[in-house]
Amino acid sequence: MGYMSKQWLNRGRGIRDKSHRVDAVSVSCASCGTVWLKEKGIRVEFRARKGNGEYQELLLSETEINDSLRVLIRYASVDMREKVMLTLMRELSDRKLLRLLALDLRKRRLRLPRQS
């Protein structure tokens, strides 16, 4: 269950001081399906649906997805992060995969405490 505000916030740029409340919604996500969305550069659509069937959509371009992904991955479960990592690793060539693993191992070695 997610939550969504019922109005645009900061519309009055501080002039109006109206409170807002949130409604419980179920959130789904899918790749865009229509030609129009693809022509506009939209790659993903989030839909927040209330119990009575009303819904709002959030449409994201590749740039917006990239900007959001770091935060989404950070708060995803370990299981989901592992699944994402495996999916991404399968898309890499062997050469790129080995290069990334070597880079990560170097960074990890630099972080290790020195043995006296």
Secondary structure by P-SEA (a helix, b strand, c coil): cbbbbcccccccccccbbbbbbbbbbbbbbccccaaaaaacccbbbbbbcccccbbbbbbcaaaaaaaaaaaaaaccaaaaaaaaaaaaaaccaaaaaaaaaaaaaaaaaaccccc
